[in-house]
Amino acid sequence: IPPPHEVPRAVLGVILASAALLGRLGAQRAGLRGGVVVLAVRPGGAAEKSGVKGFVQEGRQRPSGDVILSVDGKGVKSEVDVLRILDDKEVGMTVRLGLLRDGSEVFVDVELEAAQDVGSPDKVLFRRSKL
């Protein structure tokens, strides 16, 4: 059996927040009961290039931002749901996000990037055996 090798985690280039923060950000007024808040996007990252909008930009709260409702057609209710779906993906693959934006559902395709920041929770390397 060959030794396992490290594979970078495929990420969207976002900071996610739980639905518990939705009320503070005003999203519950739009009738939303679930989803995952895009708190911020990494400047120049995959999500930003695809037009995903965070509730915080350059350290300032914006009046609106995106809430992820689904990833590749699978509904999400927590950050863990998003991470589980992304665990099956590789850098360079494209995922389709279902987003709530300004009260309407929109869809955005994002090409996954390799996690960049070693101090970031999404910069987790996992071991995969070559088969």
TORKOL-4160 file (C-alpha; in steps of 0.2 Angstrom, whole numbers, padded with zeros to 4 digits, m for minus):
131
<pt num="1" X="0000" Y="0000" Z="0000"/>
<pt num="2" X="0007" Y="0017" Z="m0005"/>
<pt num="3" X="0009" Y="0030" Z="0009"/>
<pt num="4" X="m0005" Y="0043" Z="0010"/>
<pt num="5" X="m0002" Y="0060" Z="0003"/>
<pt num="6" X="m0008" Y="0077" Z="0009"/>
<pt num="7" X="m0022" Y="0085" Z="m0002"/>
<pt num="8" X="m0027" Y="0103" Z="0001"/>
<pt num="9" X="m0045" Y="0106" Z="0006"/>
<pt num="10" X="m0056" Y="0113" Z="m0008"/>
<pt num="11" X="m0064" Y="0129" Z="m0002"/>
<pt num="12" X="m0076" Y="0142" Z="m0008"/>
<pt num="13" X="m0065" Y="0157" Z="m0001"/>
<pt num="14" X="m0078" Y="0162" Z="0012"/>
<pt num="15" X="m0081" Y="0164" Z="0030"/>
<pt num="16" X="m0097" Y="0156" Z="0035"/>
<pt num="17" X="m0109" Y="0160" Z="0050"/>
<pt num="18" X="m0123" Y="0150" Z="0057"/>
<pt num="19" X="m0141" Y="0154" Z="0055"/>
<pt num="20" X="m0141" Y="0160" Z="0073"/>
<pt num="21" X="m0133" Y="0176" Z="0066"/>
<pt num="22" X="m0147" Y="0179" Z="0053"/>
<pt num="23" X="m0158" Y="0190" Z="0064"/>
<pt num="24" X="m0143" Y="0201" Z="0069"/>
<pt num="25" X="m0140" Y="0204" Z="0050"/>
<pt num="26" X="m0158" Y="0206" Z="0046"/>
<pt num="27" X="m0160" Y="0191" Z="0035"/>
<pt num="28" X="m0175" Y="0184" Z="0046"/>
<pt num="29" X="m0185" Y="0199" Z="0040"/>
<pt num="30" X="m0184" Y="0191" Z="0023"/>
<pt num="31" X="m0194" Y="0176" Z="0030"/>
<pt num="32" X="m0178" Y="0165" Z="0030"/>
<pt num="33" X="m0178" Y="0151" Z="0042"/>
<pt num="34" X="m0162" Y="0142" Z="0038"/>
<pt num="35" X="m0147" Y="0143" Z="0027"/>
<pt num="36" X="m0129" Y="0148" Z="0030"/>
<pt num="37" X="m0124" Y="0166" Z="0031"/>
<pt num="38" X="m0109" Y="0171" Z="0020"/>
<pt num="39" X="m0101" Y="0183" Z="0033"/>
<pt num="40" X="m0087" Y="0188" Z="0022"/>
<pt num="41" X="m0078" Y="0183" Z="0005"/>
<pt num="42" X="m0059" Y="0182" Z="0003"/>
<pt num="43" X="m0054" Y="0196" Z="m0008"/>
<pt num="44" X="m0049" Y="0189" Z="m0025"/>
<pt num="45" X="m0055" Y="0172" Z="m0020"/>
<pt num="46" X="m0066" Y="0160" Z="m0029"/>
<pt num="47" X="m0082" Y="0166" Z="m0022"/>
<pt num="48" X="m0079" Y="0184" Z="m0025"/>
<pt num="49" X="m0074" Y="0180" Z="m0043"/>
<pt num="50" X="m0091" Y="0172" Z="m0045"/>
<pt num="51" X="m0100" Y="0187" Z="m0037"/>
<pt num="52" X="m0104" Y="0180" Z="m0020"/>
<pt num="53" X="m0107" Y="0194" Z="m0008"/>
<pt num="54" X="m0104" Y="0194" Z="0011"/>
<pt num="55" X="m0112" Y="0203" Z="0025"/>
<pt num="56" X="m0096" Y="0211" Z="0030"/>
<pt num="57" X="m0084" Y="0219" Z="0017"/>
<pt num="58" X="m0068" Y="0227" Z="0021"/>
<pt num="59" X="m0072" Y="0227" Z="0040"/>
<pt num="60" X="m0089" Y="0235" Z="0038"/>
<pt num="61" X="m0106" Y="0228" Z="0039"/>
<pt num="62" X="m0116" Y="0229" Z="0023"/>
<pt num="63" X="m0135" Y="0231" Z="0022"/>
<pt num="64" X="m0136" Y="0214" Z="0013"/>
<pt num="65" X="m0127" Y="0199" Z="0009"/>
<pt num="66" X="m0129" Y="0181" Z="0003"/>
<pt num="67" X="m0136" Y="0166" Z="0012"/>
<pt num="68" X="m0131" Y="0149" Z="0006"/>
<pt num="69" X="m0147" Y="0138" Z="0004"/>
<pt num="70" X="m0140" Y="0124" Z="m0006"/>
<pt num="71" X="m0123" Y="0117" Z="m0013"/>
<pt num="72" X="m0125" Y="0107" Z="m0029"/>
<pt num="73" X="m0144" Y="0105" Z="m0026"/>
<pt num="74" X="m0142" Y="0099" Z="m0008"/>
<pt num="75" X="m0150" Y="0110" Z="0006"/>
<pt num="76" X="m0139" Y="0116" Z="0019"/>
<pt num="77" X="m0143" Y="0122" Z="0037"/>
<pt num="78" X="m0126" Y="0124" Z="0045"/>
<pt num="79" X="m0108" Y="0127" Z="0041"/>
<pt num="80" X="m0105" Y="0108" Z="0044"/>
<pt num="81" X="m0117" Y="0104" Z="0030"/>
<pt num="82" X="m0107" Y="0115" Z="0018"/>
<pt num="83" X="m0091" Y="0107" Z="0024"/>
<pt num="84" X="m0097" Y="0089" Z="0022"/>
<pt num="85" X="m0102" Y="0093" Z="0004"/>
<pt num="86" X="m0085" Y="0101" Z="0000"/>
<pt num="87" X="m0076" Y="0086" Z="0008"/>
<pt num="88" X="m0081" Y="0076" Z="m0007"/>
<pt num="89" X="m0074" Y="0089" Z="m0019"/>
<pt num="90" X="m0057" Y="0093" Z="m0026"/>
<pt num="91" X="m0048" Y="0110" Z="m0030"/>
<pt num="92" X="m0054" Y="0115" Z="m0047"/>
<pt num="93" X="m0071" Y="0107" Z="m0047"/>
<pt num="94" X="m0086" Y="0118" Z="m0049"/>
<pt num="95" X="m0101" Y="0119" Z="m0037"/>
<pt num="96" X="m0117" Y="0127" Z="m0039"/>
<pt num="97" X="m0123" Y="0138" Z="m0024"/>
<pt num="98" X="m0141" Y="0142" Z="m0022"/>
<pt num="99" X="m0141" Y="0159" Z="m0013"/>
<pt num="100" X="m0154" Y="0170" Z="m0005"/>
<pt num="101" X="m0150" Y="0187" Z="m0011"/>
<pt num="102" X="m0161" Y="0202" Z="m0008"/>
<pt num="103" X="m0176" Y="0191" Z="m0005"/>
<pt num="104" X="m0174" Y="0181" Z="m0021"/>
<pt num="105" X="m0165" Y="0164" Z="m0024"/>
<pt num="106" X="m0151" Y="0165" Z="m0037"/>
<pt num="107" X="m0138" Y="0152" Z="m0042"/>
<pt num="108" X="m0120" Y="0155" Z="m0044"/>
<pt num="109" X="m0106" Y="0143" Z="m0050"/>
<pt num="110" X="m0090" Y="0143" Z="m0040"/>
<pt num="111" X="m0074" Y="0135" Z="m0045"/>
<pt num="112" X="m0066" Y="0128" Z="m0029"/>
<pt num="113" X="m0049" Y="0134" Z="m0024"/>
<pt num="114" X="m0036" Y="0127" Z="m0012"/>
<pt num="115" X="m0037" Y="0134" Z="0006"/>
<pt num="116" X="m0024" Y="0148" Z="0007"/>
<pt num="117" X="m0022" Y="0153" Z="0025"/>
<pt num="118" X="m0013" Y="0141" Z="0037"/>
<pt num="119" X="m0022" Y="0149" Z="0052"/>
<pt num="120" X="m0039" Y="0147" Z="0044"/>
<pt num="121" X="m0050" Y="0133" Z="0049"/>
<pt num="122" X="m0053" Y="0128" Z="0031"/>
<pt num="123" X="m0034" Y="0126" Z="0029"/>
<pt num="124" X="m0036" Y="0108" Z="0035"/>
<pt num="125" X="m0025" Y="0095" Z="0026"/>
<pt num="126" X="m0032" Y="0077" Z="0026"/>
<pt num="127" X="m0024" Y="0061" Z="0020"/>
<pt num="128" X="m0029" Y="0052" Z="0005"/>
<pt num="129" X="m0022" Y="0035" Z="0000"/>
<pt num="130" X="m0019" Y="0032" Z="m0018"/>
<pt num="131" X="m0028" Y="0017" Z="m0024"/>
